[in-house]
Amino acid sequence: MRFANISGRLNLVTPSDVAVDVERASEGNFGARVQGAYERWDELIKTAEGLTESAGTPLAAIAPEDFGNPAPQPRQVFAIGLNYADHAAESNFAVPEEPPVFTKFATSLSKPYGTVVLPPGKVDWEVELVVVIGRGGHRIPAQEAWSRVAGVSVGQDLSERDRQRVGPAPQFSMGKSFPSFGPIGPLLVTPDEFDNPDDLELGCLINGEQMQKGKTADMIFPVPELIARLSAITPLLPGDVIFTGTPAGVGIGRTPQRFLAPGDELVSYVRGVGQMHHLMVTDH
Ligand code: ZN
């Protein structure tokens, strides 16, 4: 199944690409609030099976700016660094024995179509598979992990490289948390939609030029392993977001280095999930 946040309301997206407003179609059995859906995820899936698309709206008729982040108010956001060997190498790091973990603060999360506001500095791109937790828990075994995932989406872990590395210890969470630095969307896709949810192609383009292209099968710590390792310490809550790391092809790893500039158009995709479009702007 697929879900979307349309004008702040929870929608089911049918196989024929029709958006069905869940609150209206379920006659109030389910609320419109998108983040609230994760609290009753198993019930939502059952309810959604019974919804008909008669009163729905074709996705193509919905304005891009009406799509919101499908996980708009998570209580916890986790992000994983250096989770692909080719990206660790271009960043001049060894392949990690432990996944480096940081957060993107909640105010950095944003919509799948719109603008990214560039602060002064070196803003880089990192396309990532985003995982949203359904049934959370503490100490989740890797074998059970996919059953605790509500769905996956496309994410960008935009990063200002100077801020990320300033000071006596790196500041990953700050360098990656400027407003609009965490777009997610447009759709949330349940793991059962994929033949193999551990092997998805992802990539991004700037002004039509392919910058990153990878596959999640190349993760050093695959999604089930990440969930096991994170939840071994921190209980995962319904609606929590995990940015799972980026493959090679970021700007700082290029020769010469390249960073985002006002007017650049960034397209980020995960095949079978969807794609996001963002225009780079500046407010300084
Ligand atoms: Zn990242």
Residues whose N, C-alpha, C, O or C-beta is under 5 A from the ligand:
A	BS01	ZN	I80 E126 D157 G245 T246
